[in-house]
Amino acid sequence: MAEHPCSAGHVLNQSVDCTWLYILVQPDIAFFHNEGITFYMVRSMTGFGRYELNVDDKKVTAELRSVNHRYLDVSIKMPKKLSQFESAIRSELKNYIERGKVDVFITWEDHSGSEEFVEYNRELAAEYLKYMRQMAADFGLDDDVRVSTLSRCPDVLSMKEADQDEEEIWNILKQAIDGAAEKFVEARTVEGENLRADLESKLETMLDNVEFITGRSPEIIAEFKKGLEDKVRDLLGDTTVNESRLLMEVTLYADKICVDEELVRLRSHIETTRDTLKKGGAVGRKLDFIAQEMNREANTILSKTNDLAVSDRAIELKTDIEKVREQIQNIE
């Protein structure tokens, strides 16, 4: 773990992609700082965090696990005695998590011995004894009631829980929840940055294919015009070619295969995806929508072209877009 004057108590890792990488474990905050510019970081929807807290004779453990999900879906498993805090736990987790199916496991141990005690119900025991003796008299039976017999009667002896300070319990529980959530966010952030790096690499490849198709489009029209001129000359021999008619055919063909608008929009979508990844935060839904739009433009390009080189690049585009969409499903 590297030291840095600006770390100020934060978890700090050195990164290949930037000068200093800050993983700030605070509710809904994680960013990296590079050359004076601050970017919020992309987070994965899969993560794990565990925190164990010991306070006096009490021990509480909180564990968080998550997988992909369209929305935030939290499932909590904890001792029944803590069930009154479920709503507060869900509210606390919303400070750290926006999307994902999150499983929360909480254990609570109290070794102080003050939680439970035996309660003796003397009045109820007296009622049992009275009716037992009456039954013996009514049916001519021996009055052989023993203490062991009486103690087994329902509710004569019962286990009770001592009244507890709810505020104290919540303060301890909240510390454990926050501790696990901080580690959970850290794990999500590290994986999210790996996803971001992979996506940026794929976007760069996609942009190269867009530039190739952009440069190839005028060449296709020029080749079509030359081929058309050669065919006309072969058919007509020395007869003068009608340039206006030839130009009209070339124009119609160019309009038919023109993908300029699609390329402009596709390039814009790629740049928007890049910018969104740099800004970071909970961007998964937005990126998924952009990926759908990119796929639509790539389909149109592929349907319009009859050039083998452009077709190959358009297929590569569709393949990369599909890979991007798969990766985006993992982003919060």
N, C-alpha and C positions, 0 to 999 in steps of 0.2 A: 504494500500500500504506500503510495507516494505522499510526501509532505509538500504542502504549498501554503504560502502565507494567506491566501484567500479562502482556504478550506474552511476555517472557522467552525470546526466541529462537524462538518459534513463528511459523508463518505466520499472519498475521492480516488478515482482510478485514472491512470495514464492511458490514453487511447492512441491508436495508430491514425485515426481519421482527423483528430483535432488536437490542439496543443494540450488542453486540459479537459478532462471529462468529469463533470460533476453529476453525481447521482444524489440529488437532494431528497432525502426521505422526509417529506412533509406532505400533508394531505394534498393530493392532486397536483404535485409539483415534481418535475424531473426535467432537467435541461443540461445541455453542454455549452461551454463557453469557448469560443475559438477566435483568437485575435481581436478581442474586444467586442465580439458580436455574440449575443445570447440566442440560442435556439431551444425551444421546447422539444423534448425527445418523443420519438414514437415508442409505443408500448405494445408488446404482444398480449394476446388474450390468454395465453397459457402461462402459469406461474405457480410458485410454491413459496410459502413463508411459514415459519414456525417460531414461536417465542414462549419461553418458560419463565415464570415469575414466582419468586418465593418471598412472601411477606409474613414475618413472624412464623406462626405454625401453619400458615396457609400456602398452598402451592396450586397455581393455575397455569394451564398450558393451552395455548390457542394455535391452531393450525389451519392454513388456508390453501386450497388447491383450486385451480380453475382450468377450464377448456373453452373452446370457442362457443359463442352463442350470439344471436342477433341482438339480444337485450341483456339487461342485468338480471340474472336469476340466482338468488342466494338461497342455499339450503343449509340449515344450522342444526347440528347435533350436539346437545349439551345436557348436563344433569337437569332433572325436573325442577330442582330447587332454584335454578337460574332462569327458568322459562319466562319469568316476569320481565327480564331484560332483553327479550328477543327483539322487540321493536327498536330499542335504543341501539342494539348491536347493528341492526340493519341500517339505521341512520348513520352510524359511525362509519360503516364500510363504504357508504356512498361518497364519503369524502375522499376515498382512495380509488374507487373502481367505478367505471361507467358502463362497461359491457363485459359479458362473459358469464358462463355458468360456474358459480363459485360454491364450493363445499367448505363449510366451516365446522371444525371439530374442536370442542372445548371440554377440558376436564378440570375438575375442582376437587382438591383434597384439603381437609381441615383436620390437623392432628392435635388441635388444642383440647379436644375432648369436651368442649362446651356446647357443641351443636345439638346433641341429643340427650335426653334423660328419660327415666322411667316415671310414669305417672300412675299413682295408686288411687283408684276410685272407691273410697270407703263406703259411700252410700250405696253404690251399685252392688258391692260385695255383700253388704248387709241384706239387700233385697234377695240376692241369690240364696244366701244362707237361710233366710226366713222361709222361702218357698221349698227349699230342699227338706227342711225339717217338717214342714207341713205335709209334703209328699210322703215322708217316712211315717208320719202319724196316720195319714189317710189310708195307707196300704199295709200298715203293720210291718214296716221294714226297719232294719237296724239304722240308727242315726250314725253313719260312719263317715260323715263329711270331714275331709282333711284339708289342710291349708293348700296342699298341692292341687287338690281337686278344685277348690275355689279359685285359685290363681289362674287356672286354665279357662275359666269362664270368660266369654267375650267382653272386652273392654274393662275388665277389672284391673289388669295391668296393661299399659300401652306405652309405646315409644312416642315421645314428643320432641319436636325441634324447638330449640330456644329461639326467642325473638332475636332477629339479627338486624344490624345496622345496614339498611339497604344502600345508603350513600357510600359507606365504607366498601361494601362488596362491589358496587359499580365502579368505584375508583380503581380498585385492584383489577377488576375485569377489563376495564377500559385500557389500562396500561398494557395488559397482555394482548388485547385486540389490536391496539395501535402498533405495538412492537411487531406482531406477526404481519400486519398490513404493510408496514414499512419495508420489511424484508421481501414481502410478496411483490410490492411495487418495484423494488430494486431488481428482482429476478425478471419481472416483466419488461423492465426498461432495457436491461442488458440484451435480452432476446429480441426486443423490438428494434434495437439499433443494428443487430445482425440482419434482421429482415430489411431494414432501411437500406443497408449497404448492398444487399442482394438485389433489391428492387431498383436501386439507382444504376447498377450494372446492366440490368435488363433494359431499363429505359434508354440507356446509352446505345445499346445494340439496336433497339427499335428506332431511335433517331437516325442512326446510320442507314437503316433500310429506307426510311422516309426520304432522306437526302438522295439516296441512289435512285429511287423512283422519280423524284423531282427532276433530277438531271437526265434521266432516261426518257422522260416524256417527249421533249422536243425532238430527240433522236428518232423516236418511233414515227412521228409525223413526217420528218424529213425522209426516212426510209420508205414510208408509204408513198410519198409524193414521187420519189425517184422510181420506185417500182411501178407505179401507175403510168408514169411517162414512158418507161421502157416498154410496157405492155401495149400502150397506144401506138407507139412507133413501130413495134413489131407487126401490129395489125394493119396500120395505115401506110406503112412504108415511108415514102418521102413527103407524104401529105403533111401540111402544116398542122401542128397540134393547136386546138382551141384552148388558149391559156385560161380564159375566163371560166370555161367549163371545167377544166382541170382544177383550177383553184376552188371552184364550188365543191367538187368531190372531196378535195383535201380538207376543206373547211367542215363539211358534213362529217367526215371521218374523225377529224380532230375533236369536234363537239361530242361525238359518240363516246370516244375513249377518254375524254378530259376528266382528270381526277384532281384538278388544282384545288377545288374547294375542299375536297376530302383530305388532301394532304395538309392544307392550311389548318383545318380543324384538328387533325390528328397531331400535328406538331404542337398546336396550342394545348391539347389535352396532355401530351407528354410533359410539357413545361409546367403546366398546372399541377400535375402529379408530383413533379420534382419540388416545386415550391411548397406544396402541401406537406410533403415529407420533411422538408427543412423546418417548417413552422412547428410540426409535431403536434402532440396532444392527442385527443380522441378523434382521429381522422378516418377511421376504418370505413364508416358508412359513406363518407364523401368520396373516398378513393374507389370504393366498389362501384359507385355510380359512374365515375369518370372512366373506369375500366370497361364498363358496358358500352359507353359512347365510343371508346376507342375500337372496340370489337365491331361495332356497327360501321365505322368508317373503313376499317380494313376489309370487311365483307364487300362493301360497295366497290372498293378499288379492285378487288379480286374479280368481281363480276363484270367490270367494265373492260378489263384488259384482255388482249389476245396475244400479248408479248410474253414469251417464255421467261425472260429474265425478270420482268416485273411480276409475273405470276409467282415465281420462286420467292422473290422478296416479300410479296404480299402473304404468302403462306408462312414464311418465317415470322412476319409481323403477327399473324393470328396465333401462331404457336407461342410466341413470347407474351402476347397479351393474355392468353389463357394461363400461362405460368404466373404472370403478375396477379391475375385475379385470384388464383389459388393462394398466393402469399398474402394478399390483402385480407383474405378471410381470417387470417391469424392476427390482424391488427385491431387493437381496441378502437 
